[in-house]
Amino acid sequence: MSTTKTVYLSLGSNLGNRLAQLQRAIFMLGSQLGPVNKISSVYESKAWGFEGENFLNICLGMDTQAPPETILKILLEIESSMGRERREESGYISRNIDIDILYYGQEIVNMDHLIIPHPQLHNRRFVLKPLADIAAQFYHPQLQKDTRNLLQECRDRSEVQKTVHLLFKSRHDLFTQLHFLAIEGNIGAGKTTLAQKIAEDFKAKLILERFADNPFLPKFYKDQARYAFPLEMSFLADRFQQFTDDTSQFDLFKNFMVSDYDVFKSLIFAEITLQNEEFSLYKQLFNFMYKEVKKPDLYVYLYQDTHRLLENIKQRGRDYEQDIPPDYLDKINKGYLHYVKTYPHKNSLILDVSELDFVKNPSDYEAIISKIENQILENY
């Protein structure tokens, strides 16, 4: 019968988006080995033993039933999947991720390829400082000293600086930092489907645009010039009312909110469909109303090329959408991209999903979630 052991690991990164690398490794460890219970503060230090960029270092504690050899195998697989290339030559080099086993409970392991406790942990301040955050009174089974004493006696005097960065035990914890996530995109881009998947996977309140009963929409697709203004005014009124109602009602049982639209889309569509005089009047009213609505913490735009959009529209089979001209979809794409680029203060992310199928392919969905994770980390 397998017993659960508390394992302490050291993680470091000095290449690429260091914080995102550490966070991704934490999620992979949690999914493959067991629950992550403790994460230290994030520390920065100079490269140890070679010339290179500064490292970010953490320690974490987790419970697992895996034996030491299995843990080592999984750590090496995680490093490899994240692009780490281990070399045969001796010496230290820069790396995007480095994961070491510090302790495996109180057990002592001596193998050719694995020694636990880590033979150098008591000599490395960049390991002991974060370890003291989560295991200050944990005793080294051979040296018979706890982490605090090891840190006091450590001869390594290199500077290890605590940072303001935060890392999270699970993806749910990370996404909870977002109070409001907006998923936007062109007609047929998949924004509703993605919002639904995220809401289900991360226990979020789902806010969907409700427009199926808009009486002007089918008429607009047949005669845009005639029905553009009443359509856009109708959408604006409906979106403002729906959006205000939905975002103002807090759900105690949900972690955050995710929507398949942002009210600003009204202005983007209106600029495309309305004549100059109509748009000028529309914009005045919109600006007045937009001041009152909740703004997303992260705005994600799903880009798909026009050919793929037309395929998606045909496949979902809404009669009134089948005659949408390609140039209209082109204009919408350009309008959204212009909006994202001209509002640099907004925390926004453009995702090209033209070659992805995040419904059928879990790896495509994983790629999208990983990019959203990186965006959250960079702006938190």
QUITAHU-V64482 format. One record per pair of residues at least 24 apart in sequence whose ideal C-beta (glycine too) atoms are under 10 Angstrom apart, sorted by the first residue. I is the first residue (numbers start at 1). GAP is how many residues later the second one is. Records with the same first field share a line. If there is no record, write none. Layout:
# QUITAHU-V64482
I->GAP + GAP
This chain:
# QUITAHU-V64482
1->64
2->62 + 63 + 64 + 65
3->62 + 102
4->30 + 31 + 59 + 60 + 61 + 62 + 101
5->29 + 57 + 58 + 59 + 60 + 61 + 62 + 63 + 66 + 98 + 99 + 100 + 101 + 102
6->28 + 31 + 32 + 55 + 56 + 57 + 58 + 97 + 98 + 99 + 100 + 129 + 132
7->26 + 27 + 53 + 54 + 55 + 56 + 57 + 59 + 61 + 64 + 94 + 95 + 96 + 97 + 98 + 109
8->30 + 32 + 51 + 52 + 53 + 54 + 92 + 93 + 94 + 95 + 96 + 97 + 108 + 109 + 110 + 113 + 119 + 123 + 126 + 127 + 130 + 139
9->24 + 27 + 49 + 50 + 51 + 52 + 53 + 62 + 66 + 90 + 91 + 92 + 93 + 94 + 109 + 122
10->30 + 47 + 48 + 49 + 50 + 88 + 89 + 90 + 91 + 92 + 108 + 111 + 114 + 116 + 117 + 118 + 120 + 121
11->28 + 29 + 31 + 44 + 45 + 46 + 47 + 48 + 49 + 64 + 86 + 87 + 88 + 89 + 119 + 156
12->31 + 33 + 35 + 36 + 43 + 44 + 45 + 46 + 47 + 83 + 84 + 85 + 86 + 87 + 88 + 114 + 115 + 118
13->40 + 42 + 43 + 44 + 45 + 69 + 71 + 81 + 82 + 83 + 84 + 85 + 86
14->30 + 31 + 32 + 33 + 34 + 38 + 39 + 40 + 41 + 42 + 43 + 79 + 80 + 81 + 82 + 83 + 84
15->37 + 38 + 40 + 68 + 69 + 78 + 79 + 80 + 81 + 82
16->37 + 66 + 67 + 78 + 79 + 80 + 81
17->79 + 357 + 360 + 361
18->24 + 26 + 35 + 36 + 37 + 38 + 39 + 78 + 79 + 147
19->37 + 39 + 144 + 146 + 147 + 148 + 355 + 358 + 359 + 361
20->76 + 147 + 350 + 351 + 353 + 354 + 355 + 356 + 357 + 358
21->35 + 61 + 62 + 63 + 74 + 75 + 76 + 77 + 353 + 356
22->34 + 35 + 36 + 38 + 74 + 75 + 77 + 143 + 145 + 355
23->35 + 142 + 143 + 144 + 145 + 148 + 151 + 347 + 350 + 351 + 353 + 354
24->54 + 57 + 58 + 72 + 73 + 147 + 346 + 349 + 350 + 353
25->33 + 35 + 50 + 53 + 54 + 56 + 57 + 59 + 71 + 72 + 73 + 74 + 142
26->32 + 34 + 36 + 73 + 141 + 142 + 143 + 144 + 145 + 147 + 148
27->51 + 140 + 141 + 142 + 143 + 144 + 146 + 147 + 342 + 343 + 346
28->46 + 47 + 49 + 50 + 51 + 53 + 54 + 69 + 71
29->31 + 33 + 35 + 42 + 45 + 46 + 49 + 70
30->30 + 32 + 138 + 139 + 140 + 141
31->47 + 139 + 140
32->32 + 34 + 38 + 39 + 42 + 43 + 45 + 46
33->29 + 30 + 31 + 32 + 33 + 37 + 38 + 41 + 42 + 45
34->28 + 29 + 30 + 31 + 32 + 37
35->26 + 27 + 28 + 29 + 134 + 135
36->24 + 25 + 26 + 27 + 131 + 132 + 133 + 134 + 137
37->24 + 25 + 26 + 97 + 132
38->24 + 95 + 96 + 97 + 131
39->91 + 94 + 95 + 127 + 128 + 129 + 130 + 134
40->89 + 90 + 91 + 92 + 93 + 94 + 95 + 122 + 127
41->88 + 89 + 91 + 92 + 93 + 121 + 122 + 123 + 124 + 125 + 126
42->88 + 119 + 120 + 121 + 122 + 123 + 124 + 125
43->82 + 83 + 84 + 86 + 87 + 90 + 116 + 117 + 118 + 119 + 120 + 122
44->82 + 115 + 116 + 117 + 118 + 119 + 121
45->79 + 80 + 81 + 82 + 84 + 111 + 113 + 114 + 115 + 116
46->80 + 112 + 113 + 114 + 115
47->45 + 46 + 47 + 79 + 111
48->44 + 72 + 75 + 76 + 77 + 78 + 79 + 108 + 110
49->42 + 43 + 44 + 75
50->41 + 42 + 43 + 44
51->41 + 43
52->40 + 41 + 42 + 43
53->41
54->107
55->39 + 40 + 43 + 71 + 105
56->70 + 107 + 109 + 111
57->41 + 67 + 68 + 69 + 70 + 72 + 73 + 74 + 103 + 106
58->68 + 69 + 72 + 73 + 75 + 76 + 107 + 109
59->41 + 43 + 44 + 62 + 67 + 68 + 69 + 70 + 71 + 72 + 73 + 74 + 75 + 76 + 88
60->39 + 42 + 70 + 71 + 74 + 107 + 109
61->41 + 42 + 70 + 73 + 74 + 77
62->107
64->40 + 41
66->38
67->37 + 40 + 42
68->33 + 36 + 37 + 39 + 41 + 43 + 46 + 47 + 48
69->40 + 42 + 44 + 45
71->28 + 30 + 33 + 43 + 45
72->27 + 28 + 29 + 37 + 39 + 41 + 42 + 44
73->41
74->25
75->24 + 25 + 26
100->24 + 27
102->25 + 26 + 29 + 33 + 36 + 38 + 45
103->28 + 32 + 35 + 36 + 37 + 38 + 44
104->37
105->33 + 36
106->32 + 33 + 34 + 35 + 36
107->34
108->33 + 34
116->25
117->24 + 25 + 26
120->36
121->26 + 29 + 33
122->25 + 27 + 28 + 29 + 31 + 32 + 33 + 34
123->27 + 31 + 32 + 33
124->26 + 30 + 32 + 34 + 36
125->25 + 26 + 29 + 30 + 31 + 32 + 33 + 34 + 35
126->30 + 32 + 33 + 34
127->24 + 27 + 29 + 33
128->24 + 25 + 26 + 28 + 32
129->25 + 31 + 32 + 33
130->30 + 32
133->29
164->216
165->212 + 215
166->211 + 214
167->210 + 213
168->205 + 208 + 209 + 212
170->32
171->30 + 31 + 198 + 199 + 201 + 202 + 205
172->29 + 30 + 31 + 32 + 83 + 84
173->29 + 82
174->28 + 198 + 199 + 202 + 203 + 206
175->26 + 27 + 28 + 29 + 80 + 81 + 83 + 123 + 194 + 197 + 198 + 201
176->26 + 27 + 28 + 78 + 79 + 80
177->78 + 79 + 120 + 121 + 199 + 200 + 202 + 203
178->24 + 26 + 77 + 78 + 79 + 80 + 118 + 119 + 120 + 169 + 194 + 197 + 198 + 201 + 202
179->68 + 71 + 76 + 77 + 78 + 115 + 117 + 118 + 119
180->24 + 25 + 27 + 67 + 76 + 77 + 78 + 79 + 82 + 114 + 115 + 116 + 117 + 118 + 119
181->26 + 75 + 76 + 77 + 78 + 115 + 116 + 117 + 118 + 119 + 191 + 195
182->25 + 75 + 76 + 77 + 78 + 79 + 80 + 81 + 82 + 83 + 112 + 113 + 114 + 115 + 116 + 117 + 118 + 119 + 164 + 166
183->75 + 76 + 77 + 78 + 79 + 113 + 115 + 116 + 117 + 118 + 119 + 168 + 185 + 189
184->75 + 76 + 77 + 78 + 80 + 81 + 84 + 112 + 115 + 116 + 117 + 118 + 152 + 155 + 156 + 164
185->75 + 76 + 80 + 115 + 116 + 117 + 118 + 119 + 124 + 147 + 148 + 151 + 166 + 168
186->115 + 116 + 117 + 118 + 119 + 120 + 122 + 123 + 126 + 127 + 142 + 143 + 144 + 145 + 146 + 147 + 149 + 150
187->82 + 117 + 122 + 123 + 125 + 126 + 129 + 131 + 134 + 137 + 141 + 142 + 145
188->116 + 118 + 120 + 121 + 122 + 123 + 124 + 125 + 126 + 127 + 128 + 130 + 133 + 136 + 141
189->71 + 112 + 113 + 114 + 115 + 119 + 120 + 123 + 124 + 140 + 143 + 144 + 147 + 162 + 164 + 165
190->70 + 112 + 114 + 118 + 119 + 122 + 163 + 166 + 167 + 168 + 169 + 178
191->68 + 69 + 70 + 74 + 109 + 110 + 111 + 162
192->67 + 68 + 69
193->67 + 109 + 119 + 123 + 165 + 166
194->64 + 66 + 106 + 108 + 157 + 159 + 164 + 165 + 171 + 174 + 175 + 178
195->63 + 64 + 65 + 66 + 105
196->62 + 64
197->61 + 161 + 162 + 168 + 171 + 172
198->58 + 60 + 62 + 102 + 167 + 170 + 171 + 174
199->55 + 56 + 57 + 58 + 59 + 60 + 61
200->58
201->164 + 168
202->52 + 53 + 54 + 56 + 167
203->48 + 50 + 51 + 52 + 53
204->47 + 50 + 51 + 52 + 53 + 54 + 55
205->41 + 42 + 44 + 45 + 46 + 48 + 49 + 50 + 51 + 52 + 53 + 54
206->40 + 45 + 48 + 51 + 52 + 53 + 54
207->35 + 36 + 38 + 39 + 40 + 42 + 50 + 51 + 52 + 53 + 54
208->34 + 38 + 50 + 51 + 52 + 53
209->26 + 29 + 30 + 33 + 34 + 37 + 50 + 51 + 52 + 53 + 54 + 56
210->28 + 29 + 32 + 36 + 51
211->24 + 27 + 28 + 31 + 50
212->106 + 108
213->25
214->24 + 106
217->101 + 103 + 104
218->100 + 101 + 102 + 103
219->101
220->53 + 100
221->97 + 98 + 99 + 100 + 101 + 102 + 103 + 104 + 107
222->98 + 101
224->48 + 49 + 50 + 101 + 104
225->48 + 50
227->46
228->41 + 42 + 44 + 45 + 46 + 47 + 50 + 51 + 54
229->41 + 44 + 45 + 46 + 48 + 49 + 50 + 52 + 53
231->38 + 39 + 42 + 43
232->34 + 35 + 37 + 38 + 39 + 40 + 41 + 42 + 46 + 47 + 50 + 54
233->33 + 37 + 41 + 45 + 48 + 49 + 52 + 53
235->28 + 30 + 31 + 34 + 35
236->27 + 30 + 31 + 33 + 34 + 46 + 49 + 50 + 53 + 54
237->29 + 48 + 52
238->28
239->24 + 25 + 26 + 27 + 50 + 54
240->26 + 45 + 46 + 49 + 50 + 52 + 53
243->46 + 49 + 50 + 51
244->45 + 48 + 49 + 50
246->48
247->46 + 47 + 48 + 49
248->45 + 46
256->41 + 42
257->37 + 39 + 40
258->38 + 40 + 42
259->35 + 37
260->42
262->28 + 31 + 32 + 33 + 34 + 37 + 38 + 39 + 77 + 84
263->26 + 27 + 29 + 30 + 31 + 32 + 33
264->26 + 29 + 31 + 32 + 35 + 72 + 75 + 79 + 82
265->67 + 70 + 71 + 74
266->24
267->68 + 72
268->63 + 64 + 66 + 67 + 68 + 69 + 70 + 71
269->62 + 63 + 66 + 67
270->65
271->60 + 64 + 67 + 68
272->56 + 58 + 59 + 60 + 62 + 63
273->55 + 58 + 59
295->51 + 52
296->50 + 51 + 52
297->49 + 50 + 79 + 82 + 83
298->48 + 49 + 50 + 51 + 74 + 77 + 78 + 81
299->40 + 41 + 44 + 47 + 48 + 49 + 50 + 51 + 76
300->40 + 47 + 48 + 49 + 50 + 51 + 68 + 71 + 72 + 75
301->32 + 35 + 36 + 38 + 39 + 47 + 48 + 49 + 50 + 51 + 52
302->34 + 47 + 48 + 49 + 50 + 51 + 52 + 54 + 56 + 66
303->30 + 33 + 34 + 37 + 47 + 48 + 49 + 50 + 51
304->25 + 29 + 47 + 48 + 49 + 50 + 51 + 52
305->24 + 25 + 28 + 47 + 48 + 49 + 50
306->24 + 26 + 27 + 48
307->47
308->45 + 46 + 47 + 48
309->24 + 45
347->28 + 29 + 31 + 32 + 33
348->27 + 31
349->25 + 26 + 27 + 29 + 30
351->24
